[in-house]
Amino acid sequence: MNILEEIASEKTLAMTDRVILLQLMICSVSSFGYYSIASKRVS
């Protein structure tokens, strides 16, 4: 494995980490919004 391949794999890992973080943020935000709407309907 040469240096270029290592850099490419590191960049790919960083990108996937960012995508996973983004998906987690979107999931938490959407679930929080859904929860607040549901609690408003109950009250």
C-alpha positions in Angstrom: 0.0 0.0 0.0 1.6 3.3 -1.1 1.2 6.8 0.3 -1.4 7.9 -2.2 -3.7 4.9 -1.3 -3.3 5.7 2.4 -4.3 9.4 1.8 -7.2 8.3 -0.3 -8.5 5.8 2.3 -8.1 8.4 5.1 -10.1 10.9 3.0 -12.8 8.3 2.4 -12.9 7.5 6.2 -13.2 11.2 7.0 -16.0 11.6 4.5 -18.0 8.6 5.8 -17.5 9.8 9.4 -18.9 13.2 8.3 -21.9 11.5 6.5 -22.6 9.4 9.6 -22.5 12.5 11.8 -24.8 14.3 9.4 -27.3 11.5 9.4 -27.2 11.3 13.2 -27.9 15.0 13.4 -30.8 14.9 10.9 -32.3 11.9 12.8 -32.0 13.6 16.2 -33.5 16.9 14.8 -36.4 15.1 13.0 -37.2 12.9 16.0 -37.1 16.0 18.3 -39.4 17.9 16.0 -41.8 14.9 15.8 -41.7 14.6 19.6 -42.5 18.3 20.1 -45.4 18.2 17.6 -46.8 15.1 19.4 -46.5 16.7 22.8 -48.3 19.8 21.5 -51.1 17.7 20.2 -51.5 15.9 23.6 -51.6 19.1 25.7 
